[in-house]
Structure formats: C-alpha cells, structure tokens
C-alpha cells in the first residue's frame, strides 16, 4: 500500500468519524430541543395552574366578602325593622297611658272601675283581712265603694265580708306632665295580706303592662304587616 492509498483511507476514516460526530450532534441537538420543549411546556402548565388557583382563591374571597356584606346589610335591616317596631310599640303604649290618665275624669265610671278592681283583688287574694293602698286623691272614692265591694265579694264567694284597712301610705299621684320621669300612678289600687307576704298590684299602670305583654305578639305581627306593606 503506497502513500496515496494510506492517505485516502485516512481521509475516509476522517469523513466517517466526522459524519458520525455530526449525526450524534444532531441527535443530541434534537433531544435537547425536545427536552427543552417538554420542560417549557411543564413550566407553562405549572404557571397556568398557579394563575387558575390564584384566580379561584380571589374569586372565593370576593364571594365570601359579598356574603359577609349581604349578611351585615341584612342584619342592619333587621335591626332597623326591630327598632321601628319597638318605637311604634312604645308610642302605642305611651298613647294608651296618656289616655288612661283621663279615666279618673269620669267620676261615675272611675268609681265603678275602682269598685271592680277592689272586688277582683279580694277574689284573687281570698284573705279575711287586707290592707289597701290607693292614691291620696282617690281615698274618698275608695271609701265610698268599700262596703259595696266587700258585699259583692262575700256574695260571690259565699264567705264572710273581709276586713279592709286603707293604708295611710299612698300610691304616687298622676304625672305632672307627659314627659315626667318621677314615679307616678294613673289610678287603681294595691291590696296586700295583713302580714304583707302577698301583694296584688291592681293599678291601671300594672294592668296596662299586663295587657301589653299579652297582646305584644299580636301587635308585633300587625306592625310587621304594616312595615312590610
């Protein structure tokens, strides 16, 4: 083999090695590009997931805030309605109390009312002797009905007539003005057993309070209808 042949073989080997190197380089380049694309796609998908999760989180926060605001507005509305109801109820009660103060102006009607209250108190107490307390301004009227009241009670329960002592300590007078905050009594009586262990308050104010407590649910239902109309 001469030098020319050797040189040709060497060139063929160099071309073969170069071709293999180029092919290997292409394979590496293609593989690297594929790996890069895969990683890029994974990164993009991961970022998309983060964005979606963040959007969902913020969406839930907005929804929670909306629910809280709605609940607060609803509670505020309910409080306003309840306050309006209370104001109306108090206004109705105050109007009734003011009208009640004029009952004693009807002398005959008020006398009959006091007698009925005394009889009712005696029936509830069922005591042989009681202490009666009234307003000082009502004392004469009360004295004028006691005998009739005792007889009515005795006839009603078929018992002996009770002993009634009018107390020298009086109930408060009526209010001097509508806005007065001093203790007052619109009329009526308070009866107690002689030992003071049983006390029955049968004043007009006490009866108004009882009537309002009993009628309050009905009053509130009617007010709800009026406020909602």
C-alpha positions as CSV (number, residue, x, y, z in Angstrom):
1,X,0.0,0.0,0.0
2,X,1.5,3.2,-1.1
3,X,1.3,6.6,0.5
4,X,-1.7,7.6,-1.7
5,X,-3.7,4.6,-0.6
6,X,-2.9,5.3,3.0
7,X,-3.9,9.0,2.6
8,X,-7.2,8.0,1.0
9,X,-8.0,5.6,3.8
10,X,-7.2,8.2,6.4
11,X,-9.5,10.7,4.7
12,X,-12.3,8.1,4.5
13,X,-11.9,7.4,8.2
14,X,-11.9,11.2,9.0
15,X,-15.1,11.6,6.9
16,X,-16.7,8.6,8.6
17,X,-15.8,10.0,12.1
18,X,-17.0,13.5,11.1
19,X,-20.3,12.1,9.8
20,X,-20.8,10.1,12.9
21,X,-20.0,13.1,15.0
22,X,-22.4,15.3,13.0
23,X,-25.1,12.7,13.3
24,X,-24.5,12.3,17.1
25,X,-24.5,16.1,17.4
26,X,-27.8,16.3,15.5
27,X,-29.3,13.6,17.8
28,X,-28.1,15.5,20.9
29,X,-29.5,18.8,19.5
30,X,-32.9,17.2,18.7
31,X,-33.0,15.5,22.1
32,X,-32.0,18.7,23.8
33,X,-34.7,20.7,21.9
34,X,-37.3,18.1,22.8
35,X,-36.3,18.2,26.4
36,X,-36.4,21.9,26.4
37,X,-39.9,22.0,24.8
38,X,-41.1,19.5,27.4
39,X,-39.7,21.5,30.3
40,X,-41.1,24.7,28.8
41,X,-44.5,23.1,28.4
42,X,-44.3,21.9,32.1
43,X,-43.3,25.3,33.3
44,X,-46.1,27.0,31.2
45,X,-48.7,24.5,32.6
46,X,-47.5,25.0,36.1
47,X,-47.8,28.7,35.8
48,X,-51.3,28.3,34.3
49,X,-52.2,26.2,37.3
50,X,-50.9,28.8,39.7
51,X,-52.9,31.5,37.8
52,X,-56.1,29.4,37.9
53,X,-55.6,28.7,41.6
54,X,-54.9,32.3,42.4
55,X,-58.0,33.3,40.4
56,X,-60.1,30.8,42.2
57,X,-58.7,31.9,45.6
58,X,-59.5,35.5,44.8
59,X,-62.9,34.6,43.5
60,X,-63.7,32.7,46.7
61,X,-62.5,35.8,48.7
62,X,-64.8,38.0,46.7
63,X,-67.7,35.6,47.2
64,X,-67.0,35.5,51.0
65,X,-66.9,39.3,51.2
66,X,-70.1,39.5,49.3
67,X,-71.8,37.1,51.7
68,X,-70.4,39.0,54.7
69,X,-71.6,42.3,53.3
70,X,-75.0,40.9,52.5
71,X,-75.3,39.4,56.0
72,X,-74.3,42.7,57.6
73,X,-76.8,44.6,55.4
74,X,-79.5,42.1,56.3
75,X,-78.7,42.3,60.0
76,X,-78.7,46.1,59.8
77,X,-82.1,46.0,58.1
78,X,-83.5,43.6,60.7
79,X,-82.2,45.9,63.5
80,X,-83.8,48.9,61.8
81,X,-87.1,47.0,61.5
82,X,-87.0,45.8,65.1
83,X,-86.1,49.3,66.3
84,X,-89.0,50.7,64.2
85,X,-91.3,48.1,65.8
86,X,-90.1,49.0,69.3
87,X,-90.6,52.7,68.6
88,X,-94.1,52.1,67.4
89,X,-95.0,49.7,70.3
90,X,-93.6,52.2,72.8
91,X,-95.6,55.0,71.0
92,X,-98.8,53.0,71.2
93,X,-98.2,52.1,74.8
94,X,-97.4,55.7,75.7
95,X,-100.6,56.9,73.9
96,X,-102.6,54.4,75.8
97,X,-101.1,55.5,79.1
98,X,-101.9,59.2,78.3
99,X,-105.5,58.3,77.5
100,X,-105.7,56.2,80.7
101,X,-104.9,59.3,82.8
102,X,-108.2,60.8,81.7
103,X,-110.2,57.8,83.1
104,X,-110.5,59.5,86.6
105,X,-112.1,62.5,85.0
106,X,-115.3,60.4,84.5
107,X,-116.4,60.4,88.2
108,X,-119.1,57.7,87.9
109,X,-117.1,55.5,85.6
110,X,-114.0,55.7,87.6
111,X,-115.9,54.9,90.8
112,X,-117.3,51.8,89.3
113,X,-113.8,50.9,88.0
114,X,-112.3,51.2,91.4
115,X,-115.0,49.1,93.0
116,X,-114.4,46.4,90.3
117,X,-110.7,46.4,90.9
118,X,-111.2,46.1,94.7
119,X,-113.6,43.1,94.2
120,X,-111.2,41.5,91.7
121,X,-108.3,41.9,94.1
122,X,-110.2,40.4,97.0
123,X,-111.2,37.4,94.9
124,X,-107.6,36.8,94.0
125,X,-106.2,37.2,97.5
126,X,-109.0,35.3,99.3
127,X,-107.8,36.8,102.6
128,X,-110.1,37.6,105.6
129,X,-108.3,40.9,106.2
130,X,-106.3,43.0,103.8
131,X,-104.5,46.3,103.6
132,X,-105.5,48.6,100.7
133,X,-103.3,51.3,99.2
134,X,-104.5,53.9,96.8
135,X,-103.7,57.4,95.6
136,X,-104.4,60.1,98.2
137,X,-106.7,61.8,95.6
138,X,-108.7,58.6,95.3
139,X,-109.2,57.9,99.0
140,X,-112.7,59.3,99.3
141,X,-113.9,57.5,96.2
142,X,-112.3,54.2,97.5
143,X,-114.0,54.7,100.9
144,X,-117.3,55.2,99.2
145,X,-117.1,51.8,97.4
146,X,-115.6,49.6,100.1
147,X,-118.9,48.4,101.6
148,X,-120.3,47.6,98.2
149,X,-117.1,45.8,97.2
150,X,-116.9,43.8,100.4
151,X,-120.6,42.7,99.9
152,X,-120.1,41.8,96.3
153,X,-117.0,39.7,97.2
154,X,-118.8,37.9,100.1
155,X,-121.8,37.1,97.9
156,X,-119.6,35.9,95.0
157,X,-117.5,33.5,97.1
158,X,-120.1,32.8,99.8
159,X,-117.8,33.9,102.6
160,X,-117.9,36.4,105.4
161,X,-117.2,40.0,104.5
162,X,-113.5,40.8,104.7
163,X,-111.8,43.5,106.8
164,X,-110.2,46.2,104.6
165,X,-107.9,48.8,106.1
166,X,-106.9,51.8,103.9
167,X,-103.2,52.4,104.3
168,X,-102.0,55.9,105.2
169,X,-99.1,55.5,102.8
170,X,-100.4,56.4,99.4
171,X,-99.6,55.5,95.8
172,X,-97.8,58.2,93.7
173,X,-100.0,60.8,92.1
174,X,-100.5,61.1,88.4
175,X,-97.6,62.6,86.4
176,X,-97.5,66.4,86.4
177,X,-96.6,66.4,82.7
178,X,-96.4,63.7,79.9
179,X,-92.5,63.7,79.9
180,X,-92.1,63.4,83.7
181,X,-89.7,60.7,84.9
182,X,-90.9,60.8,88.5
183,X,-92.8,57.8,90.0
184,X,-96.5,58.1,89.2
185,X,-99.8,56.1,89.3
186,X,-102.6,56.6,86.9
187,X,-105.2,55.1,89.3
188,X,-106.3,51.8,90.7
189,X,-105.4,50.0,94.0
190,X,-102.8,47.7,95.6
191,X,-104.0,45.1,98.1
192,X,-101.9,43.0,100.4
193,X,-102.4,40.4,103.1
194,X,-102.1,41.8,106.7
195,X,-98.7,40.2,107.1
196,X,-97.6,41.7,103.8
197,X,-96.4,38.4,102.3
198,X,-99.0,38.5,99.5
199,X,-99.2,41.7,97.4
200,X,-101.5,42.2,94.5
201,X,-100.9,45.3,92.3
202,X,-104.1,46.2,90.5
203,X,-103.3,49.7,89.4
204,X,-104.2,50.9,85.9
205,X,-100.5,51.0,85.0
206,X,-99.9,47.4,86.1
207,X,-103.0,46.3,84.1
208,X,-101.8,48.2,81.1
209,X,-98.4,46.4,81.3
210,X,-100.0,43.0,81.6
211,X,-102.3,43.7,78.7
212,X,-99.4,44.8,76.6
213,X,-97.3,41.8,77.4
214,X,-100.2,39.5,76.5
215,X,-101.0,41.4,73.3
216,X,-97.4,42.2,72.3
217,X,-97.0,39.2,69.8
218,X,-100.3,40.2,68.1
219,X,-99.2,43.8,68.0
220,X,-95.8,42.9,66.5
221,X,-97.4,40.7,63.8
222,X,-99.7,43.6,62.8
223,X,-96.8,46.0,62.8
224,X,-94.7,43.6,60.6
225,X,-97.5,43.6,58.1
226,X,-97.7,47.4,58.1
227,X,-93.9,47.9,57.8
228,X,-93.7,45.4,55.0
229,X,-96.6,46.9,53.1
